[in-house]
Amino acid sequence: MLEWLSNMENTKPLALVIFFVAFVGILLYVFTGKKRSKRLESYKNIPFEEDGSSHEAQDKGSSDNG
């Protein structure tokens, strides 16, 4: 088996299959599950929110530490 893997003609398709399976697995993990999809949907509007409370909380937290 090691001789088969040492041949570059065999390892390239094997690596392609391994990476493709990993990619599909990551996609399934991210886009399945109702809780996760709701959370991801809530993240899409973060740049457009103009809530100053998060900045104030960060300022308070940094002043408490120093």
mmCIF file as Biopython writes it, N, C-alpha, C and O atoms, coordinates in Angstrom:
data_model
#
loop_
_atom_site.group_PDB
_atom_site.id
_atom_site.type_symbol
_atom_site.label_atom_id
_atom_site.label_alt_id
_atom_site.label_comp_id
_atom_site.label_asym_id
_atom_site.label_entity_id
_atom_site.label_seq_id
_atom_site.pdbx_PDB_ins_code
_atom_site.Cartn_x
_atom_site.Cartn_y
_atom_site.Cartn_z
_atom_site.occupancy
_atom_site.B_iso_or_equiv
_atom_site.auth_seq_id
_atom_site.auth_asym_id
_atom_site.pdbx_PDB_model_num
ATOM 1   N N  . MET A ? 1  ? 0.819   -1.195 0.000   1.0 0.0 1  A 1 
ATOM 2   C CA . MET A ? 1  ? 0.000   0.000  0.000   1.0 0.0 1  A 1 
ATOM 3   C C  . MET A ? 1  ? 0.861   1.256  0.000   1.0 0.0 1  A 1 
ATOM 4   O O  . MET A ? 1  ? 0.511   2.235  -0.659  1.0 0.0 1  A 1 
ATOM 5   N N  . LEU A ? 2  ? 1.977   1.250  0.723   1.0 0.0 2  A 1 
ATOM 6   C CA . LEU A ? 2  ? 2.840   2.427  0.743   1.0 0.0 2  A 1 
ATOM 7   C C  . LEU A ? 2  ? 3.445   2.694  -0.625  1.0 0.0 2  A 1 
ATOM 8   O O  . LEU A ? 2  ? 3.672   3.846  -0.996  1.0 0.0 2  A 1 
ATOM 9   N N  . GLU A ? 3  ? 3.705   1.632  -1.374  1.0 0.0 3  A 1 
ATOM 10  C CA . GLU A ? 3  ? 4.218   1.832  -2.732  1.0 0.0 3  A 1 
ATOM 11  C C  . GLU A ? 3  ? 3.165   2.506  -3.604  1.0 0.0 3  A 1 
ATOM 12  O O  . GLU A ? 3  ? 3.491   3.335  -4.454  1.0 0.0 3  A 1 
ATOM 13  N N  . TRP A ? 4  ? 1.900   2.146  -3.391  1.0 0.0 4  A 1 
ATOM 14  C CA . TRP A ? 4  ? 0.824   2.753  -4.164  1.0 0.0 4  A 1 
ATOM 15  C C  . TRP A ? 4  ? 0.700   4.238  -3.823  1.0 0.0 4  A 1 
ATOM 16  O O  . TRP A ? 4  ? 0.473   5.055  -4.715  1.0 0.0 4  A 1 
ATOM 17  N N  . LEU A ? 5  ? 0.847   4.599  -2.543  1.0 0.0 5  A 1 
ATOM 18  C CA . LEU A ? 5  ? 0.756   5.998  -2.134  1.0 0.0 5  A 1 
ATOM 19  C C  . LEU A ? 5  ? 1.982   6.811  -2.535  1.0 0.0 5  A 1 
ATOM 20  O O  . LEU A ? 5  ? 1.891   8.029  -2.692  1.0 0.0 5  A 1 
ATOM 21  N N  . SER A ? 6  ? 3.120   6.156  -2.700  1.0 0.0 6  A 1 
ATOM 22  C CA . SER A ? 6  ? 4.328   6.886  -3.070  1.0 0.0 6  A 1 
ATOM 23  C C  . SER A ? 6  ? 4.308   7.319  -4.529  1.0 0.0 6  A 1 
ATOM 24  O O  . SER A ? 6  ? 5.107   8.163  -4.934  1.0 0.0 6  A 1 
ATOM 25  N N  . ASN A ? 7  ? 3.422   6.762  -5.306  1.0 0.0 7  A 1 
ATOM 26  C CA . ASN A ? 7  ? 3.297   7.148  -6.708  1.0 0.0 7  A 1 
ATOM 27  C C  . ASN A ? 7  ? 2.408   8.393  -6.807  1.0 0.0 7  A 1 
ATOM 28  O O  . ASN A ? 7  ? 1.254   8.365  -6.380  1.0 0.0 7  A 1 
ATOM 29  N N  . MET A ? 8  ? 2.940   9.482  -7.366  1.0 0.0 8  A 1 
ATOM 30  C CA . MET A ? 8  ? 2.208   10.748 -7.436  1.0 0.0 8  A 1 
ATOM 31  C C  . MET A ? 8  ? 0.924   10.651 -8.254  1.0 0.0 8  A 1 
ATOM 32  O O  . MET A ? 8  ? -0.022  11.401 -8.013  1.0 0.0 8  A 1 
ATOM 33  N N  . GLU A ? 9  ? 0.886   9.753  -9.200  1.0 0.0 9  A 1 
ATOM 34  C CA . GLU A ? 9  ? -0.324  9.597  -10.006 1.0 0.0 9  A 1 
ATOM 35  C C  . GLU A ? 9  ? -1.487  9.078  -9.169  1.0 0.0 9  A 1 
ATOM 36  O O  . GLU A ? 9  ? -2.645  9.279  -9.536  1.0 0.0 9  A 1 
ATOM 37  N N  . ASN A ? 10 ? -1.206  8.423  -8.067  1.0 0.0 10 A 1 
ATOM 38  C CA . ASN A ? 10 ? -2.249  7.881  -7.207  1.0 0.0 10 A 1 
ATOM 39  C C  . ASN A ? 10 ? -2.628  8.828  -6.075  1.0 0.0 10 A 1 
ATOM 40  O O  . ASN A ? 10 ? -3.783  8.848  -5.648  1.0 0.0 10 A 1 
ATOM 41  N N  . THR A ? 11 ? -1.680  9.606  -5.588  1.0 0.0 11 A 1 
ATOM 42  C CA . THR A ? 11 ? -1.954  10.438 -4.422  1.0 0.0 11 A 1 
ATOM 43  C C  . THR A ? 11 ? -2.761  11.681 -4.762  1.0 0.0 11 A 1 
ATOM 44  O O  . THR A ? 11 ? -3.530  12.150 -3.922  1.0 0.0 11 A 1 
ATOM 45  N N  . LYS A ? 12 ? -2.616  12.226 -5.952  1.0 0.0 12 A 1 
ATOM 46  C CA . LYS A ? 12 ? -3.364  13.437 -6.300  1.0 0.0 12 A 1 
ATOM 47  C C  . LYS A ? 12 ? -4.870  13.205 -6.324  1.0 0.0 12 A 1 
ATOM 48  O O  . LYS A ? 12 ? -5.599  14.000 -5.730  1.0 0.0 12 A 1 
ATOM 49  N N  . PRO A ? 13 ? -5.374  12.171 -6.971  1.0 0.0 13 A 1 
ATOM 50  C CA . PRO A ? 13 ? -6.825  11.932 -6.896  1.0 0.0 13 A 1 
ATOM 51  C C  . PRO A ? 13 ? -7.290  11.577 -5.483  1.0 0.0 13 A 1 
ATOM 52  O O  . PRO A ? 13 ? -8.394  11.948 -5.084  1.0 0.0 13 A 1 
ATOM 53  N N  . LEU A ? 14 ? -6.471  10.874 -4.738  1.0 0.0 14 A 1 
ATOM 54  C CA . LEU A ? 14 ? -6.830  10.534 -3.364  1.0 0.0 14 A 1 
ATOM 55  C C  . LEU A ? 14 ? -6.939  11.798 -2.508  1.0 0.0 14 A 1 
ATOM 56  O O  . LEU A ? 14 ? -7.879  11.932 -1.725  1.0 0.0 14 A 1 
ATOM 57  N N  . ALA A ? 15 ? -6.001  12.711 -2.649  1.0 0.0 15 A 1 
ATOM 58  C CA . ALA A ? 15 ? -6.051  13.972 -1.914  1.0 0.0 15 A 1 
ATOM 59  C C  . ALA A ? 15 ? -7.269  14.787 -2.329  1.0 0.0 15 A 1 
ATOM 60  O O  . ALA A ? 15 ? -7.908  15.416 -1.486  1.0 0.0 15 A 1 
ATOM 61  N N  . LEU A ? 16 ? -7.596  14.783 -3.614  1.0 0.0 16 A 1 
ATOM 62  C CA . LEU A ? 16 ? -8.766  15.503 -4.101  1.0 0.0 16 A 1 
ATOM 63  C C  . LEU A ? 16 ? -10.040 14.960 -3.463  1.0 0.0 16 A 1 
ATOM 64  O O  . LEU A ? 16 ? -10.905 15.732 -3.050  1.0 0.0 16 A 1 
ATOM 65  N N  . VAL A ? 17 ? -10.156 13.670 -3.382  1.0 0.0 17 A 1 
ATOM 66  C CA . VAL A ? 17 ? -11.335 13.060 -2.774  1.0 0.0 17 A 1 
ATOM 67  C C  . VAL A ? 17 ? -11.406 13.398 -1.284  1.0 0.0 17 A 1 
ATOM 68  O O  . VAL A ? 17 ? -12.479 13.711 -0.769  1.0 0.0 17 A 1 
ATOM 69  N N  . ILE A ? 18 ? -10.272 13.336 -0.597  1.0 0.0 18 A 1 
ATOM 70  C CA . ILE A ? 18 ? -10.249 13.641 0.838   1.0 0.0 18 A 1 
ATOM 71  C C  . ILE A ? 18 ? -10.653 15.088 1.087   1.0 0.0 18 A 1 
ATOM 72  O O  . ILE A ? 18 ? -11.469 15.348 1.971   1.0 0.0 18 A 1 
ATOM 73  N N  . PHE A ? 19 ? -10.106 16.031 0.334   1.0 0.0 19 A 1 
ATOM 74  C CA . PHE A ? 19 ? -10.440 17.441 0.523   1.0 0.0 19 A 1 
ATOM 75  C C  . PHE A ? 19 ? -11.879 17.736 0.133   1.0 0.0 19 A 1 
ATOM 76  O O  . PHE A ? 19 ? -12.535 18.561 0.769   1.0 0.0 19 A 1 
ATOM 77  N N  . PHE A ? 20 ? -12.375 17.078 -0.895  1.0 0.0 20 A 1 
ATOM 78  C CA . PHE A ? 20 ? -13.769 17.288 -1.303  1.0 0.0 20 A 1 
ATOM 79  C C  . PHE A ? 20 ? -14.730 16.792 -0.221  1.0 0.0 20 A 1 
ATOM 80  O O  . PHE A ? 20 ? -15.716 17.459 0.093   1.0 0.0 20 A 1 
ATOM 81  N N  . VAL A ? 21 ? -14.442 15.635 0.339   1.0 0.0 21 A 1 
ATOM 82  C CA . VAL A ? 21 ? -15.288 15.094 1.413   1.0 0.0 21 A 1 
ATOM 83  C C  . VAL A ? 21 ? -15.239 16.018 2.628   1.0 0.0 21 A 1 
ATOM 84  O O  . VAL A ? 21 ? -16.266 16.247 3.267   1.0 0.0 21 A 1 
ATOM 85  N N  . ALA A ? 22 ? -14.076 16.546 2.950   1.0 0.0 22 A 1 
ATOM 86  C CA . ALA A ? 22 ? -13.960 17.469 4.083   1.0 0.0 22 A 1 
ATOM 87  C C  . ALA A ? 22 ? -14.745 18.750 3.808   1.0 0.0 22 A 1 
ATOM 88  O O  . ALA A ? 22 ? -15.417 19.264 4.702   1.0 0.0 22 A 1 
ATOM 89  N N  . PHE A ? 23 ? -14.670 19.266 2.590   1.0 0.0 23 A 1 
ATOM 90  C CA . PHE A ? 23 ? -15.392 20.480 2.210   1.0 0.0 23 A 1 
ATOM 91  C C  . PHE A ? 23 ? -16.898 20.270 2.308   1.0 0.0 23 A 1 
ATOM 92  O O  . PHE A ? 23 ? -17.608 21.113 2.857   1.0 0.0 23 A 1 
ATOM 93  N N  . VAL A ? 24 ? -17.382 19.167 1.788   1.0 0.0 24 A 1 
ATOM 94  C CA . VAL A ? 24 ? -18.821 18.871 1.858   1.0 0.0 24 A 1 
ATOM 95  C C  . VAL A ? 24 ? -19.245 18.681 3.312   1.0 0.0 24 A 1 
ATOM 96  O O  . VAL A ? 24 ? -20.333 19.107 3.698   1.0 0.0 24 A 1 
ATOM 97  N N  . GLY A ? 25 ? -18.411 18.057 4.109   1.0 0.0 25 A 1 
ATOM 98  C CA . GLY A ? 25 ? -18.719 17.890 5.530   1.0 0.0 25 A 1 
ATOM 99  C C  . GLY A ? 25 ? -18.835 19.219 6.251   1.0 0.0 25 A 1 
ATOM 100 O O  . GLY A ? 25 ? -19.732 19.400 7.074   1.0 0.0 25 A 1 
ATOM 101 N N  . ILE A ? 26 ? -17.945 20.148 5.954   1.0 0.0 26 A 1 
ATOM 102 C CA . ILE A ? 26 ? -18.007 21.478 6.563   1.0 0.0 26 A 1 
ATOM 103 C C  . ILE A ? 26 ? -19.268 22.202 6.124   1.0 0.0 26 A 1 
ATOM 104 O O  . ILE A ? 26 ? -19.931 22.839 6.943   1.0 0.0 26 A 1 
ATOM 105 N N  . LEU A ? 27 ? -19.608 22.114 4.848   1.0 0.0 27 A 1 
ATOM 106 C CA . LEU A ? 27 ? -20.838 22.754 4.368   1.0 0.0 27 A 1 
ATOM 107 C C  . LEU A ? 27 ? -22.075 22.182 5.049   1.0 0.0 27 A 1 
ATOM 108 O O  . LEU A ? 27 ? -22.969 22.929 5.446   1.0 0.0 27 A 1 
ATOM 109 N N  . LEU A ? 28 ? -22.129 20.869 5.184   1.0 0.0 28 A 1 
ATOM 110 C CA . LEU A ? 28 ? -23.271 20.254 5.855   1.0 0.0 28 A 1 
ATOM 111 C C  . LEU A ? 28 ? -23.346 20.670 7.317   1.0 0.0 28 A 1 
ATOM 112 O O  . LEU A ? 28 ? -24.436 20.903 7.840   1.0 0.0 28 A 1 
ATOM 113 N N  . TYR A ? 29 ? -22.210 20.765 7.972   1.0 0.0 29 A 1 
ATOM 114 C CA . TYR A ? 29 ? -22.190 21.178 9.372   1.0 0.0 29 A 1 
ATOM 115 C C  . TYR A ? 29 ? -22.696 22.612 9.532   1.0 0.0 29 A 1 
ATOM 116 O O  . TYR A ? 29 ? -23.459 22.908 10.451  1.0 0.0 29 A 1 
ATOM 117 N N  . VAL A ? 30 ? -22.268 23.496 8.636   1.0 0.0 30 A 1 
ATOM 118 C CA . VAL A ? 30 ? -22.625 24.911 8.762   1.0 0.0 30 A 1 
ATOM 119 C C  . VAL A ? 30 ? -24.082 25.153 8.402   1.0 0.0 30 A 1 
ATOM 120 O O  . VAL A ? 30 ? -24.761 25.912 9.093   1.0 0.0 30 A 1 
ATOM 121 N N  . PHE A ? 31 ? -24.578 24.534 7.346   1.0 0.0 31 A 1 
ATOM 122 C CA . PHE A ? 31 ? -25.895 24.880 6.834   1.0 0.0 31 A 1 
ATOM 123 C C  . PHE A ? 31 ? -27.013 23.938 7.266   1.0 0.0 31 A 1 
ATOM 124 O O  . PHE A ? 31 ? -28.131 24.057 6.765   1.0 0.0 31 A 1 
ATOM 125 N N  . THR A ? 32 ? -26.752 23.024 8.165   1.0 0.0 32 A 1 
ATOM 126 C CA . THR A ? 32 ? -27.824 22.182 8.698   1.0 0.0 32 A 1 
ATOM 127 C C  . THR A ? 32 ? -28.007 22.515 10.164  1.0 0.0 32 A 1 
ATOM 128 O O  . THR A ? 32 ? -27.072 22.947 10.838  1.0 0.0 32 A 1 
ATOM 129 N N  . GLY A ? 33 ? -29.178 22.316 10.635  1.0 0.0 33 A 1 
ATOM 130 C CA . GLY A ? 33 ? -29.480 22.631 12.029  1.0 0.0 33 A 1 
ATOM 131 C C  . GLY A ? 33 ? -30.203 23.959 12.117  1.0 0.0 33 A 1 
ATOM 132 O O  . GLY A ? 33 ? -29.698 24.975 11.639  1.0 0.0 33 A 1 
ATOM 133 N N  . LYS A ? 34 ? -31.376 23.962 12.721  1.0 0.0 34 A 1 
ATOM 134 C CA . LYS A ? 34 ? -32.182 25.180 12.786  1.0 0.0 34 A 1 
ATOM 135 C C  . LYS A ? 34 ? -31.558 26.225 13.698  1.0 0.0 34 A 1 
ATOM 136 O O  . LYS A ? 34 ? -31.597 27.417 13.391  1.0 0.0 34 A 1 
ATOM 137 N N  . LYS A ? 35 ? -30.990 25.800 14.802  1.0 0.0 35 A 1 
ATOM 138 C CA . LYS A ? 35 ? -30.385 26.767 15.715  1.0 0.0 35 A 1 
ATOM 139 C C  . LYS A ? 35 ? -29.220 27.490 15.056  1.0 0.0 35 A 1 
ATOM 140 O O  . LYS A ? 35 ? -29.089 28.708 15.170  1.0 0.0 35 A 1 
ATOM 141 N N  . ARG A ? 36 ? -28.383 26.735 14.372  1.0 0.0 36 A 1 
ATOM 142 C CA . ARG A ? 36 ? -27.223 27.324 13.726  1.0 0.0 36 A 1 
ATOM 143 C C  . ARG A ? 36 ? -27.636 28.251 12.597  1.0 0.0 36 A 1 
ATOM 144 O O  . ARG A ? 36 ? -27.046 29.319 12.434  1.0 0.0 36 A 1 
ATOM 145 N N  . SER A ? 37 ? -28.640 27.866 11.811  1.0 0.0 37 A 1 
ATOM 146 C CA . SER A ? 37 ? -29.053 28.716 10.691  1.0 0.0 37 A 1 
ATOM 147 C C  . SER A ? 37 ? -29.687 30.007 11.190  1.0 0.0 37 A 1 
ATOM 148 O O  . SER A ? 37 ? -29.490 31.060 10.583  1.0 0.0 37 A 1 
ATOM 149 N N  . LYS A ? 38 ? -30.450 29.948 12.289  1.0 0.0 38 A 1 
ATOM 150 C CA . LYS A ? 38 ? -31.018 31.177 12.862  1.0 0.0 38 A 1 
ATOM 151 C C  . LYS A ? 38 ? -29.906 32.094 13.359  1.0 0.0 38 A 1 
ATOM 152 O O  . LYS A ? 38 ? -29.965 33.309 13.168  1.0 0.0 38 A 1 
ATOM 153 N N  . ARG A ? 39 ? -28.903 31.516 13.992  1.0 0.0 39 A 1 
ATOM 154 C CA . ARG A ? 39 ? -27.799 32.322 14.496  1.0 0.0 39 A 1 
ATOM 155 C C  . ARG A ? 39 ? -27.037 32.974 13.350  1.0 0.0 39 A 1 
ATOM 156 O O  . ARG A ? 39 ? -26.694 34.153 13.430  1.0 0.0 39 A 1 
ATOM 157 N N  . LEU A ? 40 ? -26.768 32.221 12.281  1.0 0.0 40 A 1 
ATOM 158 C CA . LEU A ? 40 ? -26.058 32.784 11.143  1.0 0.0 40 A 1 
ATOM 159 C C  . LEU A ? 40 ? -26.875 33.877 10.462  1.0 0.0 40 A 1 
ATOM 160 O O  . LEU A ? 40 ? -26.310 34.875 10.013  1.0 0.0 40 A 1 
ATOM 161 N N  . GLU A ? 41 ? -28.190 33.707 10.378  1.0 0.0 41 A 1 
ATOM 162 C CA . GLU A ? 41 ? -29.041 34.735 9.795   1.0 0.0 41 A 1 
ATOM 163 C C  . GLU A ? 41 ? -28.998 36.014 10.625  1.0 0.0 41 A 1 
ATOM 164 O O  . GLU A ? 41 ? -29.060 37.112 10.071  1.0 0.0 41 A 1 
ATOM 165 N N  . SER A ? 42 ? -28.894 35.886 11.931  1.0 0.0 42 A 1 
ATOM 166 C CA . SER A ? 42 ? -28.845 37.082 12.768  1.0 0.0 42 A 1 
ATOM 167 C C  . SER A ? 42 ? -27.521 37.824 12.600  1.0 0.0 42 A 1 
ATOM 168 O O  . SER A ? 42 ? -27.458 39.028 12.844  1.0 0.0 42 A 1 
ATOM 169 N N  . TYR A ? 43 ? -26.476 37.132 12.192  1.0 0.0 43 A 1 
ATOM 170 C CA . TYR A ? 43 ? -25.171 37.770 12.024  1.0 0.0 43 A 1 
ATOM 171 C C  . TYR A ? 43 ? -25.087 38.637 10.777  1.0 0.0 43 A 1 
ATOM 172 O O  . TYR A ? 43 ? -24.226 39.514 10.707  1.0 0.0 43 A 1 
ATOM 173 N N  . LYS A ? 44 ? -25.940 38.426 9.804   1.0 0.0 44 A 1 
ATOM 174 C CA . LYS A ? 44 ? -25.782 39.127 8.530   1.0 0.0 44 A 1 
ATOM 175 C C  . LYS A ? 44 ? -26.036 40.626 8.631   1.0 0.0 44 A 1 
ATOM 176 O O  . LYS A ? 44 ? -25.559 41.380 7.783   1.0 0.0 44 A 1 
ATOM 177 N N  . ASN A ? 45 ? -26.775 41.080 9.647   1.0 0.0 45 A 1 
ATOM 178 C CA . ASN A ? 45 ? -27.082 42.502 9.771   1.0 0.0 45 A 1 
ATOM 179 C C  . ASN A ? 45 ? -26.190 43.233 10.767  1.0 0.0 45 A 1 
ATOM 180 O O  . ASN A ? 45 ? -26.420 44.412 11.035  1.0 0.0 45 A 1 
ATOM 181 N N  . ILE A ? 46 ? -25.198 42.582 11.311  1.0 0.0 46 A 1 
ATOM 182 C CA . ILE A ? 46 ? -24.337 43.203 12.310  1.0 0.0 46 A 1 
ATOM 183 C C  . ILE A ? 46 ? -23.659 44.479 11.788  1.0 0.0 46 A 1 
ATOM 184 O O  . ILE A ? 46 ? -23.613 45.461 12.530  1.0 0.0 46 A 1 
ATOM 185 N N  . PRO A ? 47 ? -23.137 44.521 10.566  1.0 0.0 47 A 1 
ATOM 186 C CA . PRO A ? 47 ? -22.474 45.762 10.122  1.0 0.0 47 A 1 
ATOM 187 C C  . PRO A ? 47 ? -23.428 46.949 9.988   1.0 0.0 47 A 1 
ATOM 188 O O  . PRO A ? 47 ? -22.985 48.097 10.008  1.0 0.0 47 A 1 
ATOM 189 N N  . PHE A ? 48 ? -24.716 46.691 9.853   1.0 0.0 48 A 1 
ATOM 190 C CA . PHE A ? 48 ? -25.664 47.768 9.628   1.0 0.0 48 A 1 
ATOM 191 C C  . PHE A ? 48 ? -26.340 48.243 10.907  1.0 0.0 48 A 1 
ATOM 192 O O  . PHE A ? 48 ? -27.071 49.233 10.884  1.0 0.0 48 A 1 
ATOM 193 N N  . GLU A ? 49 ? -26.115 47.566 12.005  1.0 0.0 49 A 1 
ATOM 194 C CA . GLU A ? 49 ? -26.718 47.972 13.264  1.0 0.0 49 A 1 
ATOM 195 C C  . GLU A ? 49 ? -25.950 49.151 13.842  1.0 0.0 49 A 1 
ATOM 196 O O  . GLU A ? 49 ? -24.719 49.158 13.848  1.0 0.0 49 A 1 
ATOM 197 N N  . GLU A ? 50 ? -26.682 50.145 14.327  1.0 0.0 50 A 1 
ATOM 198 C CA . GLU A ? 50 ? -26.050 51.326 14.892  1.0 0.0 50 A 1 
ATOM 199 C C  . GLU A ? 50 ? -26.346 51.425 16.376  1.0 0.0 50 A 1 
ATOM 200 O O  . GLU A ? 50 ? -26.772 52.473 16.863  1.0 0.0 50 A 1 
ATOM 201 N N  . ASP A ? 51 ? -26.124 50.355 17.082  1.0 0.0 51 A 1 
ATOM 202 C CA . ASP A ? 51 ? -26.362 50.330 18.506  1.0 0.0 51 A 1 
ATOM 203 C C  . ASP A ? 51 ? -25.077 50.704 19.222  1.0 0.0 51 A 1 
ATOM 204 O O  . ASP A ? 51 ? -24.092 49.971 19.131  1.0 0.0 51 A 1 
ATOM 205 N N  . GLY A ? 52 ? -25.060 51.806 19.921  1.0 0.0 52 A 1 
ATOM 206 C CA . GLY A ? 52 ? -23.850 52.279 20.589  1.0 0.0 52 A 1 
ATOM 207 C C  . GLY A ? 52 ? -23.578 51.590 21.898  1.0 0.0 52 A 1 
ATOM 208 O O  . GLY A ? 52 ? -22.523 51.803 22.494  1.0 0.0 52 A 1 
ATOM 209 N N  . SER A ? 53 ? -24.509 50.758 22.374  1.0 0.0 53 A 1 
ATOM 210 C CA . SER A ? 53 ? -24.319 50.124 23.683  1.0 0.0 53 A 1 
ATOM 211 C C  . SER A ? 53 ? -23.145 49.152 23.676  1.0 0.0 53 A 1 
ATOM 212 O O  . SER A ? 53 ? -22.475 48.992 24.695  1.0 0.0 53 A 1 
ATOM 213 N N  . SER A ? 54 ? -22.887 48.506 22.551  1.0 0.0 54 A 1 
ATOM 214 C CA . SER A ? 54 ? -21.768 47.570 22.514  1.0 0.0 54 A 1 
ATOM 215 C C  . SER A ? 54 ? -20.440 48.308 22.627  1.0 0.0 54 A 1 
ATOM 216 O O  . SER A ? 54 ? -19.501 47.802 23.242  1.0 0.0 54 A 1 
ATOM 217 N N  . HIS A ? 55 ? -20.351 49.508 22.035  1.0 0.0 55 A 1 
ATOM 218 C CA . HIS A ? 55 ? -19.124 50.292 22.139  1.0 0.0 55 A 1 
ATOM 219 C C  . HIS A ? 55 ? -18.939 50.815 23.557  1.0 0.0 55 A 1 
ATOM 220 O O  . HIS A ? 55 ? -17.817 50.856 24.063  1.0 0.0 55 A 1 
ATOM 221 N N  . GLU A ? 56 ? -20.021 51.211 24.194  1.0 0.0 56 A 1 
ATOM 222 C CA . GLU A ? 56 ? -19.935 51.699 25.562  1.0 0.0 56 A 1 
ATOM 223 C C  . GLU A ? 56 ? -19.506 50.586 26.506  1.0 0.0 56 A 1 
ATOM 224 O O  . GLU A ? 56 ? -18.720 50.808 27.427  1.0 0.0 56 A 1 
ATOM 225 N N  . ALA A ? 57 ? -20.026 49.393 26.272  1.0 0.0 57 A 1 
ATOM 226 C CA . ALA A ? 57 ? -19.667 48.258 27.125  1.0 0.0 57 A 1 
ATOM 227 C C  . ALA A ? 57 ? -18.189 47.928 26.951  1.0 0.0 57 A 1 
ATOM 228 O O  . ALA A ? 57 ? -17.515 47.571 27.917  1.0 0.0 57 A 1 
ATOM 229 N N  . GLN A ? 58 ? -17.686 48.042 25.738  1.0 0.0 58 A 1 
ATOM 230 C CA . GLN A ? 58 ? -16.261 47.772 25.509  1.0 0.0 58 A 1 
ATOM 231 C C  . GLN A ? 58 ? -15.400 48.826 26.191  1.0 0.0 58 A 1 
ATOM 232 O O  . GLN A ? 58 ? -14.357 48.509 26.762  1.0 0.0 58 A 1 
ATOM 233 N N  . ASP A ? 59 ? -15.845 50.097 26.131  1.0 0.0 59 A 1 
ATOM 234 C CA . ASP A ? 59 ? -15.088 51.160 26.772  1.0 0.0 59 A 1 
ATOM 235 C C  . ASP A ? 59 ? -15.053 50.972 28.281  1.0 0.0 59 A 1 
ATOM 236 O O  . ASP A ? 59 ? -14.012 51.168 28.907  1.0 0.0 59 A 1 
ATOM 237 N N  . LYS A ? 60 ? -16.178 50.593 28.867  1.0 0.0 60 A 1 
ATOM 238 C CA . LYS A ? 60 ? -16.232 50.350 30.308  1.0 0.0 60 A 1 
ATOM 239 C C  . LYS A ? 60 ? -15.336 49.188 30.704  1.0 0.0 60 A 1 
ATOM 240 O O  . LYS A ? 60 ? -14.648 49.232 31.723  1.0 0.0 60 A 1 
ATOM 241 N N  . GLY A ? 61 ? -15.359 48.138 29.871  1.0 0.0 61 A 1 
ATOM 242 C CA . GLY A ? 61 ? -14.542 46.961 30.168  1.0 0.0 61 A 1 
ATOM 243 C C  . GLY A ? 61 ? -13.060 47.274 30.098  1.0 0.0 61 A 1 
ATOM 244 O O  . GLY A ? 61 ? -12.286 46.747 30.897  1.0 0.0 61 A 1 
ATOM 245 N N  . SER A ? 62 ? -12.646 48.114 29.165  1.0 0.0 62 A 1 
ATOM 246 C CA . SER A ? 62 ? -11.228 48.431 29.038  1.0 0.0 62 A 1 
ATOM 247 C C  . SER A ? 62 ? -10.781 49.366 30.152  1.0 0.0 62 A 1 
ATOM 248 O O  . SER A ? 62 ? -9.637  49.286 30.599  1.0 0.0 62 A 1 
ATOM 249 N N  . SER A ? 63 ? -11.675 50.261 30.613  1.0 0.0 63 A 1 
ATOM 250 C CA . SER A ? 63 ? -11.290 51.172 31.690  1.0 0.0 63 A 1 
ATOM 251 C C  . SER A ? 63 ? -11.229 50.439 33.027  1.0 0.0 63 A 1 
ATOM 252 O O  . SER A ? 63 ? -10.457 50.821 33.906  1.0 0.0 63 A 1 
ATOM 253 N N  . ASP A ? 64 ? -12.042 49.380 33.189  1.0 0.0 64 A 1 
ATOM 254 C CA . ASP A ? 64 ? -12.017 48.617 34.433  1.0 0.0 64 A 1 
ATOM 255 C C  . ASP A ? 64 ? -10.716 47.833 34.571  1.0 0.0 64 A 1 
ATOM 256 O O  . ASP A ? 64 ? -10.210 47.636 35.677  1.0 0.0 64 A 1 
ATOM 257 N N  . ASN A ? 65 ? -10.183 47.389 33.437  1.0 0.0 65 A 1 
ATOM 258 C CA . ASN A ? 65 ? -8.961  46.575 33.480  1.0 0.0 65 A 1 
ATOM 259 C C  . ASN A ? 65 ? -7.725  47.418 33.713  1.0 0.0 65 A 1 
ATOM 260 O O  . ASN A ? 65 ? -6.743  46.925 34.268  1.0 0.0 65 A 1 
ATOM 261 N N  . GLY A ? 66 ? -7.748  48.664 33.309  1.0 0.0 66 A 1 
ATOM 262 C CA . GLY A ? 66 ? -6.528  49.465 33.364  1.0 0.0 66 A 1 
ATOM 263 C C  . GLY A ? 66 ? -6.568  50.434 34.419  1.0 0.0 66 A 1 
ATOM 264 O O  . GLY A ? 66 ? -5.614  51.190 34.599  1.0 0.0 66 A 1 
#
